Amino acid sequence: MPQATALVTNALEFAGPPSVEALASAGLRVAVHDRKFEDENARSAYAAEHPGLTVLAAQDPSHVVRTAWEALAGLDVIVSNDAFPAIHGPIEDASLEDLRITLERLVVFPFAVARAAIPRLKTRPGARVVMITSNRTRLPLRGGAIPDAARAALNALVRSISLELAPHEVPVNAIAPNYLYSETYYPRAVYVDDPAGREFVRQVVPVGRLAKPEEIGELVRYLATAKGSFMTGAIIDFSGGWPSAPRRPE
């Protein structure tokens, strides 16, 4: 049987590193995209540290899909890992440019990747799509209109794409994290190394800690390699039981 192949977008951010590691360790041939890979030095340095991966220079979504397909002689799995720093503040002070760039990074880019990939995925028995979204809309916070709107749109997009691909037995599912350790959203200096940050997490997250990157990697690997196709359109909470009532004093 031919070795399965995968594309991971934004491989340096958010759930990108554990997704790449999990898929490669599962025996898939993996192509990786990241905006930093437009720089030849960054691309070469990453390739030297990760032999066996196909590192893409392409940035336009359709070009990313096409070059990954050509380099790997096909694509079986798309991991659309989309991240952008959350911009918070009162809506009356919000910048429309901040809204536009957030939507571009968190909705338009994955939409364009999906649009380019879908005709190809339909031809691949056992193909599947995993999208990394967010659980933050379960408990909207004051001042979070921009990131909440973008993440809600992406979760809705997952459901819509799943309907289009269901007749072709290509499952499309999302992992919706919150309180996952990454330098993008929950940096180590603030939430791991700082006692005040650790206590905040302990109070807010029922599990009492941030998720480890390898834990989301396990879930990515499962969704990417599971044999069945009946589970589709799912938005899987990955947030340690959050949201919940505040922890009572001990």
N, C-alpha and C positions, 0 to 999 in steps of 0.2 A: 504493500500500500504506500502511495507517495506520502512524503512527510508534509504535515499540515503547515500552513503559513498564516502569518498574522501581521497586521499593521497596528502600531500604537502611536497615537498622536500626542503631541506635547509631552514627550517622553521624559523631560527633565523636571516636570512640575507635578504637584498634587499626587495623584495615584499612578503617575507614569513610571517611576523607577520600580515599584513593586510589581506592576503589571508586566513590564518587560522581563524582569527576573523570573516571575512565575511562569510565563509562557515559554521562555527559553528553557527553563529547567524541566518543563513538561515535554520538551522535545520538538517544539514548533520552531520553524525558521521565521525570524522576526525582522521586520523592517520598522524603523523608528523615524518619526518626524519630530522636529522641534524648531521653533522660530530661531533659536540660537544657532542652529545648524546651517543657516544661510551663510554664516561666517566659516570659511574653509578651515581656519585654525581650530575653531571649536569643534567642527565636524571631525577633523582628523584626530584630535585629542580624545574625543569620545570613542571613536572607532578603535583607537589603540588600546583603550581601557576595556573595551567590550568586543573582543574578537568573536567573529561568528555572526554578529548582527549586521544588517544592511542599513547604513545611515544615509538618510535622504537629504539632499540639499533643497529639494522642491518646497515651495511655500503655498502656492495656489492650490486650493483643495483638489481640483480635478487633476492637476499635475501630480500632487502627492499620491493619489490613488493610482494613477496610470503608471508612475515610475515604480511604485511598490509592486504592482501587478507584474510589470515587465521584469523587474529584478528577481522576483520570487517565482516567476512562471505561474502566477495565479494568486488569489487571496481567498482564504477560508474564514478568517476572523478579522473583524474590525473592532478595535478598542478605541473608542472616541473619548479621550480623556481631556476635558476642557476646563481650563482654569483662568481666572483673572481676579486680581485683588478686589475684595468687596469694598465698594465706595458707599459709606454711610453718611447721613446728614439729613436735615429737614428738607422736605420736597420743595419748599419755596426757595431754598438756596441751591437746589440741585442744578448741575450743569447738564444741558441737553447733550453736549459732547461726551460727557461721562456715560450717559445712558447709551448713546450710539456705540461707543467703543466696547462697553460691556456686552451689549447685544451682539455686536460683531464677533466678539471672542467666544461668547457662551451659547449663541444661538445660530448666527449666520454661518460661521465656520463649520460646525458639526452638521448643519443642514446641507451645506454644499458638499461635504465629504460623503454624506449619505446619498445625495443625489447622484454623485459620480460613481459610487460603489454599487448601488442597488442593481443596475443592469448586469454587472459582473457577478455579484453574489447569487443571482438567480440561476446562474449556470453551474454553481458549485454545490454538489450534494453535501449536506452537512455544514453549510456555511452558517455563520451566526454573527450577531452584532452585540457588543457590550458598550453601554454608554455610562460614563462616570458623571453624575449630576450632583445633586445636593438635597439634603433633608431639611434645609433651613426653613423652607416654607411651612413646615409643620407648626412652627411657632414664630410667626413674623414679629420682628422687633421694630420698635420706633426708629425711624430714620433709615430703614432698610429697603425702601421702595425699589431702588435700582437693581441690587442683586436679587431681591425676591422676585421681581418681574421676570428677570432673565432666567432664573432657575425654574420658575413655574412654567415658562415657555418651553424649556428644554425637556422637562418631564412630560409635558403634553406632546411634544414632538416624538418622544419615544413611543408613546401609545399609538400615535398616528402611523408611524413607520411600521410598527409591529403588525398593524392591520393590513398594510400593503404587502408585506412579505409573508404573512401567515399562510396564504395558499401555496406558497413555494417552499413551505417548511423551513423557513429561515427565521429562527427565533431572534427577537430584538428585546433585550432587557436592560434595565438601568440599575446601577448601584448608587444609592443616594446617601453619601456619608455626611456626618457632622462629627466634629471632635476627632478627626483623623490627624495624627501627627504629619505635618508637612511644613516646609519652610514657607509655602505659599500662604497658608491660612493659620496654622497653629505652630509658630516657630519655637524651636527648642529653647531659645534664650528666655522667652516669656512664659511658656506653659510647661516646661520640663525642668529647666535649671533654676527658675525663680520659685521660691517657696510660696509666694503669694499666688502665682499662676497655677501651681500644682493644687493649692487649696481651692481655688476657684473651680477648677475642673472636678475636684473631688466632690464639691458641693452640688454642681450642676448635672454631672453625668452619673447616672445610677451605678455604672460599672466602676466609677471612681478614678478613671484615668483616660488618657487619650488612646485611641486605637493605634496599634503598631502597624507600620506599613505592610509587613508580611501577612497580616490578617486580611487586609483587603486583597492582597495578592492571591490568597487562597480562594477567595470568592470569584475573582476574575478568572482564575484557572478553571474553576468548576464550570462557570457559565460558558467559557470558551471551548471546553472539551466534552461537556455532557453530551450523551448520545441522543437523548430525546429532543423533540421540538415542540411539545405541547405547552411548556411554560414559556409564554411570550407576552410582552406588554407589561411585565412586572416592574414596579419601582421598589427596589429592595432597600428598606431602611438599614443603615449601617451606622448606628450612632450610640451604641452602648445603653439603649433604653431611653435615651433623651427623645422628646421632652418628658419631664415628669414633675411631680410636686417637689419643691425644695427639700433637701435632706434636713431632718430634724437634728437639733444639737444632741450630741451623744453624752 
